[in-house]
Amino acid sequence: MSNTQPAPVASEHVELKARKVAFDWQETPLHWVPGDPFTTHTINVLHLLLPAGERWFVHVYQQALPYITDDRLRADVI
């Protein structure tokens, strides 16, 4: 392991902006990982589980919010 520190960055604060995204799936093959239907279906199932995980993160952050005293961190969590 190395003891070197990462190079400093101008700002560690990155503002996240929600965006409305739309995709056209008309030309997507059923098995979109070429020659590997198992991997295709495995990744498809993982994507079905992601929304539940996102809701869990929102729930956890809402519970932690009252305990956050740093204004910048609180704004990031909100």
N, CA, C and O atoms as a DFTB+ gen file, in Angstrom:
312 C
 N C O
     1  1       0.821      -1.184       0.000
     2  2       0.000       0.000       0.000
     3  2       0.864       1.245       0.000
     4  3       1.977       1.242       0.526
     5  1       0.363       2.276      -0.574
     6  2       1.096       3.526      -0.674
     7  2       0.584       4.524       0.359
     8  3      -0.602       4.546       0.690
     9  1       1.502       5.348       0.862
    10  2       1.123       6.397       1.812
    11  2       0.880       7.732       1.121
    12  3       0.624       8.731       1.793
    13  1       0.952       7.770      -0.188
    14  2       0.787       9.035      -0.895
    15  2      -0.674       9.475      -0.853
    16  3      -1.594       8.658      -0.902
    17  1      -0.854      10.768      -0.763
    18  2      -2.188      11.353      -0.744
    19  2      -2.614      11.693      -2.167
    20  3      -1.760      12.009      -2.996
    21  1      -3.910      11.638      -2.475
    22  2      -4.359      12.036      -3.806
    23  2      -4.111      13.527      -4.019
    24  3      -4.069      14.309      -3.069
    25  1      -3.951      13.895      -5.259
    26  2      -3.736      15.300      -5.593
    27  2      -4.968      16.113      -5.208
    28  3      -6.093      15.660      -5.417
    29  1      -4.771      17.310      -4.646
    30  2      -5.931      18.126      -4.277
    31  2      -6.698      18.574      -5.523
    32  3      -6.123      18.754      -6.596
    33  1      -7.994      18.745      -5.354
    34  2      -8.838      19.217      -6.449
    35  2      -9.326      20.615      -6.121
    36  3      -9.346      21.018      -4.958
    37  1      -9.716      21.348      -7.140
    38  2     -10.170      22.722      -6.937
    39  2     -11.379      22.765      -6.004
    40  3     -11.474      23.638      -5.141
    41  1     -12.289      21.831      -6.180
    42  2     -13.470      21.785      -5.330
    43  2     -13.988      20.354      -5.283
    44  3     -14.108      19.690      -6.313
    45  1     -14.290      19.893      -4.087
    46  2     -14.864      18.555      -3.957
    47  2     -16.384      18.609      -4.045
    48  3     -17.049      17.574      -4.054
    49  1     -16.924      19.807      -4.109
    50  2     -18.371      19.972      -4.178
    51  2     -18.826      19.899      -5.630
    52  3     -18.431      20.718      -6.459
    53  1     -19.659      18.908      -5.925
    54  2     -20.209      18.757      -7.268
    55  2     -21.718      18.845      -7.142
    56  3     -22.340      18.044      -6.444
    57  1     -22.293      19.807      -7.812
    58  2     -23.740      19.973      -7.753
    59  2     -24.408      18.964      -8.687
    60  3     -24.070      18.877      -9.867
    61  1     -25.353      18.210      -8.146
    62  2     -26.094      17.241      -8.943
    63  2     -27.369      17.890      -9.452
    64  3     -28.066      18.579      -8.706
    65  1     -27.668      17.671     -10.708
    66  2     -28.877      18.227     -11.306
    67  2     -29.694      17.088     -11.919
    68  3     -29.191      16.325     -12.744
    69  1     -30.944      16.983     -11.511
    70  2     -31.829      15.969     -12.074
    71  2     -32.157      16.348     -13.509
    72  3     -32.266      17.527     -13.846
    73  1     -32.310      15.342     -14.338
    74  2     -32.670      15.603     -15.732
    75  2     -33.680      14.556     -16.179
    76  3     -33.702      13.437     -15.667
    77  1     -34.493      14.926     -17.117
    78  2     -35.496      14.006     -17.653
    79  2     -34.885      13.331     -18.876
    80  3     -34.535      13.990     -19.855
    81  1     -34.765      12.024     -18.805
    82  2     -34.101      11.268     -19.859
    83  2     -35.113      10.331     -20.514
    84  3     -35.958       9.744     -19.839
    85  1     -35.016      10.203     -21.809
    86  2     -35.878       9.278     -22.551
    87  2     -35.007       8.452     -23.489
    88  3     -34.048       8.965     -24.065
    89  1     -35.338       7.192     -23.639
    90  2     -34.588       6.292     -24.506
    91  2     -35.535       5.636     -25.498
    92  3     -36.702       5.394     -25.190
    93  1     -35.030       5.354     -26.678
    94  2     -35.792       4.631     -27.687
    95  2     -35.265       3.191     -27.709
    96  3     -34.130       2.947     -28.118
    97  1     -36.084       2.258     -27.273
    98  2     -35.658       0.854     -27.153
    99  2     -36.099       0.003     -28.351
   100  3     -35.932      -1.216     -28.323
   101  1     -36.652       0.613     -29.389
   102  2     -37.215      -0.134     -30.513
   103  2     -36.204      -1.069     -31.182
   104  3     -36.553      -2.186     -31.561
   105  1     -34.983      -0.629     -31.325
   106  2     -33.975      -1.416     -32.047
   107  2     -33.092      -2.265     -31.120
   108  3     -32.130      -2.879     -31.584
   109  1     -33.401      -2.307     -29.836
   110  2     -32.589      -3.069     -28.881
   111  2     -32.948      -4.547     -28.971
   112  3     -34.118      -4.906     -28.839
   113  1     -31.954      -5.411     -29.195
   114  2     -32.249      -6.845     -29.266
   115  2     -32.643      -7.397     -27.894
   116  3     -32.286      -6.824     -26.864
   117  1     -33.383      -8.515     -27.887
   118  2     -33.815      -9.134     -26.643
   119  2     -32.624      -9.455     -25.752
   120  3     -32.645      -9.171     -24.554
   121  1     -31.581     -10.049     -26.336
   122  2     -30.343     -10.339     -25.594
   123  2     -29.307      -9.308     -26.020
   124  3     -28.570      -9.510     -26.985
   125  1     -29.264      -8.200     -25.285
   126  2     -28.465      -7.058     -25.686
   127  2     -26.987      -7.197     -25.337
   128  3     -26.180      -6.404     -25.821
   129  1     -26.601      -8.178     -24.512
   130  2     -25.181      -8.514     -24.341
   131  2     -24.907      -9.586     -25.386
   132  3     -25.376     -10.715     -25.241
   133  1     -24.161      -9.260     -26.433
   134  2     -24.011     -10.178     -27.569
   135  2     -23.563     -11.587     -27.161
   136  3     -22.530     -11.765     -26.517
   137  1     -24.356     -12.567     -27.547
   138  2     -24.016     -13.968     -27.318
   139  2     -24.087     -14.410     -25.871
   140  3     -23.580     -15.480     -25.535
   141  1     -24.706     -13.615     -24.999
   142  2     -24.729     -13.972     -23.577
   143  2     -26.085     -13.645     -22.948
   144  3     -26.221     -12.639     -22.251
   145  1     -27.099     -14.506     -23.197
   146  2     -28.425     -14.230     -22.642
   147  2     -28.445     -14.248     -21.112
   148  3     -29.215     -13.504     -20.506
   149  1     -27.610     -15.086     -20.472
   150  2     -27.594     -15.146     -19.012
   151  2     -27.195     -13.795     -18.421
   152  3     -27.854     -13.298     -17.507
   153  1     -26.120     -13.201     -18.938
   154  2     -25.676     -11.898     -18.442
   155  2     -26.725     -10.831     -18.725
   156  3     -26.985      -9.978     -17.876
   157  1     -27.329     -10.870     -19.906
   158  2     -28.385      -9.916     -20.238
   159  2     -29.488      -9.953     -19.197
   160  3     -29.887      -8.907     -18.686
   161  1     -29.991     -11.139     -18.872
   162  2     -31.106     -11.262     -17.941
   163  2     -30.678     -10.933     -16.512
   164  3     -31.472     -10.383     -15.748
   165  1     -29.437     -11.258     -16.137
   166  2     -28.944     -10.926     -14.803
   167  2     -28.908      -9.413     -14.611
   168  3     -29.355      -8.907     -13.582
   169  1     -28.384      -8.697     -15.586
   170  2     -28.315      -7.234     -15.485
   171  2     -29.717      -6.633     -15.538
   172  3     -29.990      -5.646     -14.855
   173  1     -30.606      -7.211     -16.334
   174  2     -31.991      -6.726     -16.373
   175  2     -32.638      -6.821     -14.993
   176  3     -33.335      -5.896     -14.576
   177  1     -32.419      -7.923     -14.282
   178  2     -32.995      -8.100     -12.949
   179  2     -32.386      -7.097     -11.971
   180  3     -33.098      -6.540     -11.135
   181  1     -31.082      -6.862     -12.067
   182  2     -30.458      -5.878     -11.177
   183  2     -31.089      -4.502     -11.364
   184  3     -31.286      -3.770     -10.394
   185  1     -31.405      -4.152     -12.604
   186  2     -32.031      -2.858     -12.862
   187  2     -33.445      -2.793     -12.288
   188  3     -33.937      -1.704     -11.989
   189  1     -34.097      -3.926     -12.132
   190  2     -35.413      -3.937     -11.504
   191  2     -35.304      -3.655     -10.007
   192  3     -36.233      -3.114      -9.407
   193  1     -34.168      -4.021      -9.403
   194  2     -33.977      -3.837      -7.967
   195  2     -33.489      -2.433      -7.602
   196  3     -33.669      -1.999      -6.465
   197  1     -32.879      -1.723      -8.540
   198  2     -32.310      -0.409      -8.242
   199  2     -33.302       0.594      -7.663
   200  3     -32.943       1.287      -6.712
   201  1     -34.522       0.715      -8.172
   202  2     -35.443       1.698      -7.585
   203  2     -35.709       1.457      -6.099
   204  3     -35.828       2.418      -5.339
   205  1     -35.802       0.208      -5.671
   206  2     -36.009      -0.080      -4.249
   207  2     -34.798       0.385      -3.441
   208  3     -34.952       0.917      -2.342
   209  1     -33.608       0.189      -3.976
   210  2     -32.393       0.652      -3.303
   211  2     -32.344       2.158      -3.212
   212  3     -31.908       2.700      -2.196
   213  1     -32.779       2.844      -4.244
   214  2     -32.809       4.307      -4.226
   215  2     -33.796       4.804      -3.176
   216  3     -33.501       5.757      -2.454
   217  1     -34.958       4.175      -3.083
   218  2     -35.932       4.570      -2.062
   219  2     -35.359       4.363      -0.661
   220  3     -35.609       5.164       0.239
   221  1     -34.589       3.283      -0.478
   222  2     -33.965       3.018       0.816
   223  2     -32.973       4.122       1.170
   224  3     -32.951       4.591       2.308
   225  1     -32.147       4.544       0.201
   226  2     -31.198       5.629       0.448
   227  2     -31.923       6.911       0.833
   228  3     -31.492       7.600       1.758
   229  1     -33.004       7.246       0.154
   230  2     -33.782       8.439       0.484
   231  2     -34.293       8.340       1.915
   232  3     -34.220       9.309       2.671
   233  1     -34.806       7.183       2.286
   234  2     -35.316       6.968       3.642
   235  2     -34.209       7.164       4.678
   236  3     -34.422       7.824       5.695
   237  1     -33.034       6.598       4.427
   238  2     -31.912       6.712       5.360
   239  2     -31.464       8.161       5.493
   240  3     -31.229       8.639       6.602
   241  1     -31.342       8.869       4.358
   242  2     -30.923      10.269       4.408
   243  2     -31.947      11.121       5.157
   244  3     -31.568      12.027       5.899
   245  1     -33.218      10.847       4.975
   246  2     -34.247      11.606       5.696
   247  2     -34.137      11.381       7.195
   248  3     -34.365      12.302       7.980
   249  1     -33.788      10.156       7.601
   250  2     -33.621       9.878       9.024
   251  2     -32.365      10.539       9.585
   252  3     -32.353      10.937      10.750
   253  1     -31.320      10.664       8.792
   254  2     -30.060      11.246       9.251
   255  2     -30.087      12.764       9.250
   256  3     -29.317      13.385       9.982
   257  1     -30.938      13.372       8.459
   258  2     -30.953      14.819       8.268
   259  2     -30.998      15.618       9.582
   260  3     -30.265      16.600       9.698
   261  1     -31.812      15.249      10.566
   262  2     -31.858      16.039      11.803
   263  2     -30.524      16.056      12.568
   264  3     -30.304      16.944      13.391
   265  1     -29.654      15.108      12.313
   266  2     -28.393      15.006      13.049
   267  2     -27.227      15.719      12.352
   268  3     -26.131      15.797      12.908
   269  1     -27.452      16.230      11.160
   270  2     -26.378      16.871      10.405
   271  2     -26.291      18.332      10.812
   272  3     -27.252      19.086      10.664
   273  1     -25.118      18.732      11.331
   274  2     -24.935      20.107      11.802
   275  2     -24.160      20.964      10.810
   276  3     -24.236      22.191      10.874
   277  1     -23.421      20.354       9.900
   278  2     -22.657      21.104       8.904
   279  2     -23.613      21.578       7.805
   280  3     -24.268      20.763       7.155
   281  1     -23.692      22.906       7.599
   282  2     -24.656      23.477       6.647
   283  2     -24.441      22.980       5.223
   284  3     -25.404      22.677       4.517
   285  1     -23.189      22.895       4.800
   286  2     -22.907      22.470       3.415
   287  2     -23.286      21.001       3.210
   288  3     -23.881      20.644       2.193
   289  1     -22.940      20.163       4.173
   290  2     -23.304      18.745       4.087
   291  2     -24.809      18.588       4.119
   292  3     -25.368      17.770       3.388
   293  1     -25.469      19.366       4.960
   294  2     -26.936      19.299       5.037
   295  2     -27.566      19.676       3.700
   296  3     -28.521      19.034       3.261
   297  1     -27.042      20.706       3.055
   298  2     -27.563      21.095       1.743
   299  2     -27.324      19.992       0.721
   300  3     -28.181      19.735      -0.124
   301  1     -26.175      19.342       0.789
   302  2     -25.892      18.234      -0.139
   303  2     -26.849      17.071       0.085
   304  3     -27.317      16.457      -0.875
   305  1     -27.140      16.767       1.337
   306  2     -28.049      15.659       1.628
   307  2     -29.460      15.987       1.162
   308  3     -30.162      15.129       0.626
   309  1     -29.869      17.229       1.370
   310  2     -31.206      17.640       0.918
   311  2     -31.278      17.569      -0.582
   312  3     -32.318      17.874      -1.165
